[in-house]
Protein backbone atom coordinates (compact mmCIF):
# COMPACT_ATOMS: atom_id res chain seq x y z
CA UNK A 1 0.00 0.00 0.00
CA UNK A 2 1.43 3.37 -0.99
CA UNK A 3 -0.17 6.66 -0.04
CA UNK A 4 0.81 9.77 -1.99
CA UNK A 5 -1.51 12.34 -0.49
CA UNK A 6 -0.67 16.04 -0.28
CA UNK A 7 1.17 17.66 2.64
CA UNK A 8 -0.78 18.18 5.83
CA UNK A 9 -3.73 15.90 5.06
CA UNK A 10 -3.01 13.33 7.77
CA UNK A 11 -0.90 10.56 6.21
CA UNK A 12 1.12 10.03 9.38
CA UNK A 13 -2.02 10.03 11.52
CA UNK A 14 -3.57 7.46 9.18
CA UNK A 15 -0.46 5.28 9.41
CA UNK A 16 -0.45 5.50 13.21
CA UNK A 17 -4.11 4.44 13.42
CA UNK A 18 -3.78 1.61 10.91
CA UNK A 19 -0.64 0.23 12.55
CA UNK A 20 -2.25 0.36 15.98
CA UNK A 21 -5.28 -1.53 14.65
CA UNK A 22 -3.03 -4.17 13.06
CA UNK A 23 -1.00 -4.55 16.27
CA UNK A 24 -4.21 -4.87 18.30
CA UNK A 25 -5.31 -7.65 15.95
CA UNK A 26 -2.08 -9.54 16.61
CA UNK A 27 -0.60 -8.93 13.17
CA UNK A 28 3.20 -8.66 13.34
CA UNK A 29 4.22 -5.20 12.18
CA UNK A 30 7.19 -2.89 12.44
CA UNK A 31 8.38 0.27 10.76
CA UNK A 32 8.74 3.98 11.36
CA UNK A 33 7.21 7.38 10.77
CA UNK A 34 8.50 10.93 10.96
CA UNK A 35 7.29 13.57 13.36
CA UNK A 36 7.85 17.31 13.44
CA UNK A 37 9.89 18.71 16.31
CA UNK A 38 8.68 22.13 17.46
CA UNK A 39 10.12 24.62 19.91
CA UNK A 40 8.24 27.78 20.78
CA UNK A 41 5.71 27.13 18.01
CA UNK A 42 8.46 26.92 15.39
CA UNK A 43 9.47 23.76 13.52
CA UNK A 44 13.07 22.98 14.37
CA UNK A 45 13.40 19.56 12.79
CA UNK A 46 12.08 16.06 12.36
CA UNK A 47 12.40 12.88 14.42
CA UNK A 48 12.13 9.29 13.28
CA UNK A 49 9.82 7.25 15.52
CA UNK A 50 9.74 3.45 15.26
CA UNK A 51 6.52 1.54 15.81
CA UNK A 52 8.18 0.04 18.89
CA UNK A 53 8.51 3.56 20.34
CA UNK A 54 12.18 4.35 19.80
CA UNK A 55 12.89 7.91 18.70
CA UNK A 56 15.86 9.71 17.21
CA UNK A 57 16.64 12.88 15.27
CA UNK A 58 16.33 12.82 11.49
CA UNK A 59 17.14 16.50 11.01
CA UNK A 60 17.44 19.82 12.78
CA UNK A 61 17.55 23.45 11.69
CA UNK A 62 21.11 24.64 11.35
CA UNK A 63 22.03 28.20 12.18
CA UNK A 64 25.34 27.80 10.34
CA UNK A 65 25.19 28.34 6.58
CA UNK A 66 28.55 26.69 5.90
CA UNK A 67 28.41 23.07 4.80
CA UNK A 68 31.02 20.46 5.61
CA UNK A 69 31.73 17.62 3.19
CA UNK A 70 29.94 15.08 5.39
CA UNK A 71 26.89 17.22 6.07
CA UNK A 72 23.66 16.59 4.20
CA UNK A 73 21.06 19.35 3.94
CA UNK A 74 17.51 19.79 2.75
CA UNK A 75 16.71 23.48 2.86
CA UNK A 76 17.45 24.77 6.34
CA UNK A 77 17.65 21.27 7.83
CA UNK A 78 20.83 19.30 8.46
CA UNK A 79 20.19 15.56 8.21
CA UNK A 80 21.56 13.35 11.00
CA UNK A 81 22.38 10.26 8.93
CA UNK A 82 24.14 8.46 11.78
CA UNK A 83 21.11 8.69 14.07
CA UNK A 84 18.71 7.77 11.26
CA UNK A 85 20.70 4.71 10.23
CA UNK A 86 21.28 3.53 13.82
CA UNK A 87 17.55 3.58 14.46
CA UNK A 88 16.11 2.36 11.17
CA UNK A 89 18.60 -0.11 9.68
CA UNK A 90 18.42 -2.75 12.45
CA UNK A 91 14.62 -2.68 12.25
CA UNK A 92 14.67 -3.11 8.45
CA UNK A 93 17.16 -5.98 8.64
CA UNK A 94 15.03 -7.71 11.25
CA UNK A 95 11.62 -7.26 9.64
CA UNK A 96 11.74 -10.16 7.18
CA UNK A 97 14.17 -12.60 8.73
CA UNK A 98 13.10 -15.98 9.96
CA UNK A 99 10.29 -18.26 8.89
CA UNK A 100 7.14 -17.06 7.14
CA UNK A 101 5.37 -17.09 10.52
CA UNK A 102 7.98 -14.68 11.93
CA UNK A 103 7.89 -12.15 9.09
CA UNK A 104 6.32 -8.77 9.69
CA UNK A 105 4.52 -6.11 7.73
CA UNK A 106 6.91 -3.19 7.30
CA UNK A 107 5.48 0.34 7.40
CA UNK A 108 7.53 3.30 6.22
CA UNK A 109 5.73 6.62 6.57
CA UNK A 110 7.88 8.54 4.16
CA UNK A 111 10.83 8.07 1.85
CA UNK A 112 11.91 11.59 1.04
CA UNK A 113 15.06 13.53 0.26
CA UNK A 114 16.38 13.26 3.80
CA UNK A 115 16.02 9.49 3.98
CA UNK A 116 17.49 9.02 0.50
CA UNK A 117 20.85 10.47 1.54
CA UNK A 118 21.45 7.06 3.16
CA UNK A 119 22.70 4.49 0.65
CA UNK A 120 22.44 1.82 3.36
CA UNK A 121 18.74 2.67 3.81
CA UNK A 122 18.12 2.46 0.06
CA UNK A 123 19.75 -0.98 -0.06
CA UNK A 124 17.83 -2.23 2.99
CA UNK A 125 14.49 -1.13 1.51
CA UNK A 126 15.28 -2.83 -1.79
CA UNK A 127 15.97 -6.11 0.00
Order of alpha helices (4+ residues) and beta strands (2+ residues): alpha-beta-beta-beta-beta-beta-alpha-beta-alpha
